[in-house]
Amino acid sequence: MNQPSNLQKWFSRIIYFFPLQLVFVHLKKSQQLLIFWIILFLTISGNFGHKYGIPFLLLDPEYLGKVNFMSYLILGFSFGGFVMAYNISSYVNNGFRFPFLATQSRPFLKYCINNSFIPLTFLIYYCYSVVDFKMEDLQFNKIQILYDVVGFLIGYIIVILISMSYFINTNKDYLKLFGTVGDQAEDDEGIYRLASHKKHKTWFNETFNNKAWHVESYLIKPLKIRLARDFSHYNKSQLNQVFKQNNFNASIFEIVVLISIFVLGLFREVDVFVIPAGASILLLFTILIMLTSAIRSWLYGWTFVAFIGLFILVNYLSKFEEFTYANKAYGLDYETESVDYNLGIISPDTITQDSLYHIQILDQWAKKNKQRTGKPKLVLFNVSGGGSRASMWAFRVVQYLDSISEGESSKHMHLITGSSGGMIGAAYFRELLNLKQEGKKINLHHPKYIYDLGKDILNPIVFSLAVNDYFIRLQKFEYDGQQYWKDRGYAFEQRLNRNTRYFMDKPLGAYQLKEFNSELPMMILSPSIINDGKILLTANHPLGFMCQNESAVENQTVELGENVEYSRLLKGHQPLNIRFLSALRMSATFPYIMPTIELPTEPKIELIDAGLRDNYGVKTSIRYLYSFRDWIQKNTSGVVIIQVRYGKQQAKLPTKDNNTSIYQDLTAPFGSVYGNLFNIQDYNNSSLVEYANGWTGNKIQLVDFVLNSDEEKSISLSWHLTESEREKVMQAIYLEENKKAVNKVLDLIK
């Protein structure tokens, strides 16, 4: 029998090196673990979620309003927990495939050392990415960057040391369990001889049926390699007992960690416990890994079937109120019997009454803006969605215009429409204007109010999602006599309320009288109805004329149009008593990040972000203008629509890529429609403005304020912004196109 050459031996020892074999076993047996690592690598590299600022949650974590050593320490702590969950899950599900481990002292520790290839690769890449990210920003010096990276590493090491201390003190190896190491012999160098699978026909072949993976060398310490020992002569039941004992300790560790995480969720309203959003994401990954690991270790081959069965059961139970956690609009009456969602036709008399009601408001506006010569311009403010960047930008534009026009722009403003973050920013400025009118000491032009809107909102949302919303909810709160579940919708409102100095914590109806007297501009919020795609027009005043086509009124046979009137639909549920922050949230409910809001209707309808149907507010504005075109023609010198948006309104050419992949061909029909959603709205809005100019005699002027004119230097669509992104928003008003827009507005309203 020919003996293998030294080259073959070394080649074999490299191929059957334990860390490499663990990578192979994950590729073949534990793909669910690799998915989490793939997501993390893609995120750090900027290839996943870059548009939504997800990489910044890991590269630039914020804690208690600051990005510093402590925020990176907490992130490192969470990453250490994730790595331990990965190691435990891998060991529980794959440890038995490497029986030689049971013959080692401290088998779990050695498994973790050899299973560190992926975690260490990510750790190195993460540290490099943080340095690279911060070096691009001139406000960071090298000492600060080093300090942050060290904070992350310290947090990671602390968790690893604590976890390993537990396993070292509780796990038992073969010698500790049975008091013997068998009768294997050592060679002259003290290294155990390798088992030959061809030579030994042992219990290994019969029992494991080739489930064991061959290993010839492994890391006994981080930088020390040893040849694997022969395990064929060990008693199989005793080896299995080693794995069972270690797995039991791992299960205890997982249970304690999971309970600790859920208990942590009880303190979500204590600032010190609200960890950075990136740490919450790692926490969620840790929970998912531990749960799937535990289920798989119990059910083995039945795991997939069990998950399918569990999904079917949960899906069925979710149809019953007793097993669901519906999110509600706080302040709206849910105790009264649900109202029929099918409203039918609005009568011509009702539409006439609603129109006359609004003409009174318009008359008040005309009286306020009466000029010595000529007629005033009616100003409408349209704001796009886009998280915190949209909030800051909408506020920045209206504040700057108010400052440079000495209040004239705000005085001429009659209506504010739009979606999501933009409406929040506009609402905050309007509230400050309201407080100033009431005699409060408010400097409308102070920059601190803009930075209020740039403060983080995402941390409490993701924290709630990770430790509460997708598992079990334990806490309720009371608002205006009604009980509601605490979830990420509640977390959003509470943080927004605090960031805006509690100024907007009032019911929607608190603004009704001042809007009617034209002391404050009206706001029409327009969340989208998931069930049928209609728009729910939410305002303090009747809007029947915007919810019915004229032809339908004449014939009284046509169904309602695309708009549904909130206050008329829910007139028996105290619609104006809804918390104003909840009304804003209805318009800013980004899918999955925040829960959809359920209304007390039959059948039940749910609301989602206004941007789905009218991201820029143009559709709502044009419909309003059309209803009062005669009054506008008679009492104004025209209409100025100030449109506050993220990017330029322009046609986008398709990329020059003639060679598409199969994946691109398969996803193109869906991806193109979704990716061009706002472009499609732009095309439709351009047509609407063109038609509106036709029936007003070219009296509509559209003025765009653009936040970002360089697509390569984008600002995250997120409720978390980095410091450099906040500064970009502040400086955007001085872009050349925005300077021209400012001058144009001043010329039109003077």
URMO-V974785 format. One record per backbone hydrogen bond with DSSP energy under -1.0 kcal/mol. CO is the residue of the C=O (numbers start at 0). NH is the residue of the N-H. If there is no record, write none. Layout:
co=CO nh=NH
co=CO nh=NH
This chain:
co=4 nh=8
co=5 nh=9
co=6 nh=10
co=7 nh=11
co=8 nh=12
co=9 nh=13
co=10 nh=14
co=11 nh=15
co=13 nh=16
co=15 nh=215
co=15 nh=216
co=16 nh=20
co=17 nh=21
co=18 nh=22
co=19 nh=23
co=20 nh=24
co=21 nh=25
co=22 nh=26
co=23 nh=27
co=24 nh=28
co=29 nh=32
co=29 nh=33
co=30 nh=34
co=32 nh=36
co=33 nh=37
co=34 nh=38
co=35 nh=39
co=36 nh=40
co=37 nh=41
co=38 nh=42
co=39 nh=43
co=40 nh=44
co=41 nh=46
co=42 nh=45
co=48 nh=53
co=49 nh=52
co=50 nh=716
co=53 nh=56
co=54 nh=57
co=54 nh=58
co=55 nh=59
co=62 nh=65
co=65 nh=62
co=67 nh=71
co=68 nh=72
co=69 nh=73
co=70 nh=74
co=71 nh=75
co=72 nh=76
co=73 nh=77
co=74 nh=78
co=75 nh=79
co=76 nh=80
co=77 nh=81
co=78 nh=82
co=79 nh=83
co=80 nh=84
co=81 nh=85
co=82 nh=86
co=83 nh=87
co=84 nh=88
co=85 nh=89
co=86 nh=90
co=87 nh=91
co=88 nh=92
co=89 nh=93
co=90 nh=94
co=93 nh=96
co=94 nh=97
co=96 nh=212
co=97 nh=100
co=98 nh=101
co=99 nh=102
co=100 nh=103
co=105 nh=109
co=106 nh=110
co=107 nh=111
co=108 nh=112
co=109 nh=113
co=110 nh=114
co=115 nh=119
co=116 nh=120
co=117 nh=121
co=118 nh=122
co=119 nh=123
co=120 nh=124
co=121 nh=125
co=122 nh=126
co=123 nh=127
co=124 nh=128
co=125 nh=129
co=126 nh=130
co=127 nh=131
co=128 nh=132
co=129 nh=133
co=130 nh=134
co=136 nh=139
co=140 nh=144
co=141 nh=145
co=142 nh=146
co=143 nh=147
co=144 nh=148
co=145 nh=149
co=146 nh=150
co=147 nh=151
co=148 nh=152
co=149 nh=153
co=150 nh=154
co=151 nh=155
co=152 nh=156
co=153 nh=157
co=154 nh=158
co=155 nh=159
co=156 nh=160
co=157 nh=161
co=158 nh=162
co=159 nh=163
co=160 nh=164
co=161 nh=165
co=162 nh=166
co=163 nh=167
co=164 nh=168
co=165 nh=169
co=166 nh=170
co=172 nh=176
co=173 nh=177
co=174 nh=178
co=186 nh=189
co=190 nh=186
co=192 nh=229
co=195 nh=199
co=199 nh=201
co=201 nh=205
co=202 nh=206
co=203 nh=207
co=207 nh=210
co=215 nh=227
co=216 nh=17
co=217 nh=225
co=220 nh=223
co=223 nh=219
co=223 nh=220
co=225 nh=217
co=230 nh=233
co=234 nh=238
co=235 nh=239
co=236 nh=240
co=237 nh=241
co=238 nh=242
co=239 nh=243
co=240 nh=244
co=241 nh=245
co=242 nh=246
co=243 nh=247
co=244 nh=248
co=245 nh=249
co=246 nh=250
co=247 nh=251
co=248 nh=252
co=249 nh=253
co=250 nh=254
co=251 nh=255
co=252 nh=256
co=253 nh=257
co=254 nh=258
co=255 nh=259
co=256 nh=260
co=257 nh=261
co=258 nh=262
co=259 nh=263
co=260 nh=264
co=262 nh=265
co=263 nh=266
co=264 nh=267
co=266 nh=269
co=269 nh=272
co=270 nh=273
co=272 nh=274
co=275 nh=279
co=276 nh=280
co=277 nh=281
co=278 nh=282
co=279 nh=283
co=280 nh=284
co=281 nh=285
co=282 nh=286
co=283 nh=287
co=284 nh=288
co=285 nh=289
co=286 nh=290
co=287 nh=291
co=288 nh=292
co=289 nh=293
co=290 nh=294
co=291 nh=295
co=292 nh=296
co=293 nh=297
co=294 nh=298
co=295 nh=299
co=298 nh=301
co=299 nh=302
co=301 nh=305
co=302 nh=306
co=303 nh=307
co=304 nh=308
co=305 nh=309
co=306 nh=310
co=307 nh=311
co=308 nh=312
co=309 nh=313
co=310 nh=314
co=311 nh=315
co=312 nh=316
co=313 nh=317
co=315 nh=318
co=316 nh=319
co=319 nh=322
co=320 nh=323
co=326 nh=597
co=328 nh=331
co=329 nh=578
co=338 nh=601
co=340 nh=342
co=346 nh=350
co=347 nh=351
co=348 nh=352
co=349 nh=353
co=350 nh=354
co=351 nh=355
co=352 nh=356
co=353 nh=357
co=354 nh=358
co=355 nh=359
co=356 nh=360
co=357 nh=361
co=358 nh=362
co=359 nh=363
co=360 nh=364
co=361 nh=365
co=362 nh=366
co=363 nh=367
co=364 nh=368
co=366 nh=369
co=375 nh=636
co=377 nh=639
co=378 nh=413
co=379 nh=641
co=380 nh=416
co=381 nh=643
co=382 nh=418
co=386 nh=390
co=387 nh=391
co=388 nh=392
co=389 nh=393
co=390 nh=394
co=391 nh=395
co=392 nh=396
co=393 nh=397
co=394 nh=398
co=395 nh=399
co=396 nh=400
co=397 nh=401
co=398 nh=402
co=399 nh=403
co=400 nh=404
co=401 nh=406
co=404 nh=407
co=406 nh=410
co=407 nh=411
co=411 nh=378
co=413 nh=521
co=414 nh=380
co=415 nh=523
co=416 nh=382
co=418 nh=422
co=419 nh=423
co=420 nh=424
co=421 nh=425
co=422 nh=426
co=423 nh=427
co=424 nh=428
co=425 nh=429
co=426 nh=430
co=427 nh=431
co=428 nh=432
co=429 nh=433
co=430 nh=434
co=431 nh=435
co=432 nh=436
co=433 nh=437
co=434 nh=439
co=435 nh=438
co=439 nh=441
co=442 nh=445
co=445 nh=448
co=446 nh=450
co=447 nh=451
co=451 nh=454
co=457 nh=461
co=458 nh=462
co=459 nh=463
co=460 nh=464
co=461 nh=465
co=462 nh=466
co=463 nh=467
co=463 nh=468
co=464 nh=469
co=467 nh=470
co=474 nh=485
co=476 nh=483
co=478 nh=481
co=481 nh=478
co=483 nh=476
co=486 nh=490
co=487 nh=491
co=488 nh=492
co=489 nh=493
co=490 nh=494
co=491 nh=495
co=492 nh=496
co=493 nh=497
co=494 nh=498
co=495 nh=499
co=496 nh=501
co=497 nh=500
co=499 nh=502
co=503 nh=505
co=505 nh=579
co=506 nh=509
co=507 nh=510
co=508 nh=511
co=510 nh=514
co=511 nh=515
co=512 nh=516
co=513 nh=518
co=513 nh=519
co=514 nh=517
co=521 nh=415
co=524 nh=537
co=526 nh=535
co=527 nh=607
co=528 nh=532
co=533 nh=528
co=534 nh=563
co=536 nh=565
co=537 nh=524
co=542 nh=545
co=543 nh=546
co=546 nh=560
co=548 nh=552
co=549 nh=553
co=550 nh=554
co=551 nh=555
co=561 nh=534
co=563 nh=536
co=564 nh=568
co=565 nh=569
co=569 nh=572
co=572 nh=332
co=573 nh=576
co=574 nh=577
co=575 nh=508
co=577 nh=507
co=578 nh=582
co=579 nh=583
co=580 nh=584
co=581 nh=585
co=582 nh=586
co=584 nh=587
co=586 nh=419
co=586 nh=609
co=587 nh=589
co=588 nh=608
co=589 nh=593
co=590 nh=592
co=596 nh=606
co=598 nh=600
co=599 nh=338
co=601 nh=340
co=604 nh=598
co=605 nh=529
co=606 nh=596
co=607 nh=527
co=608 nh=611
co=609 nh=612
co=609 nh=613
co=616 nh=620
co=617 nh=621
co=618 nh=622
co=619 nh=623
co=620 nh=624
co=621 nh=625
co=622 nh=626
co=625 nh=628
co=627 nh=631
co=628 nh=632
co=629 nh=633
co=630 nh=634
co=631 nh=635
co=637 nh=377
co=638 nh=700
co=639 nh=379
co=640 nh=702
co=641 nh=381
co=642 nh=704
co=643 nh=383
co=644 nh=706
co=645 nh=707
co=647 nh=649
co=654 nh=656
co=660 nh=664
co=661 nh=665
co=662 nh=666
co=663 nh=667
co=666 nh=670
co=667 nh=671
co=669 nh=673
co=670 nh=674
co=671 nh=675
co=673 nh=676
co=675 nh=679
co=676 nh=680
co=677 nh=681
co=678 nh=682
co=679 nh=683
co=680 nh=684
co=681 nh=685
co=682 nh=686
co=683 nh=687
co=684 nh=688
co=685 nh=689
co=686 nh=690
co=687 nh=691
co=688 nh=692
co=689 nh=693
co=690 nh=694
co=692 nh=697
co=698 nh=638
co=700 nh=640
co=702 nh=642
co=704 nh=644
co=709 nh=712
co=715 nh=717
co=717 nh=387
co=718 nh=456
co=718 nh=457
co=721 nh=725
co=722 nh=726
co=723 nh=727
co=724 nh=728
co=725 nh=729
co=726 nh=730
co=727 nh=731
co=730 nh=733
co=731 nh=734
co=734 nh=738
co=735 nh=739
co=736 nh=740
co=737 nh=741
co=738 nh=742
co=739 nh=743
co=740 nh=744
co=741 nh=745
co=742 nh=746
co=743 nh=747
co=744 nh=748
co=745 nh=749
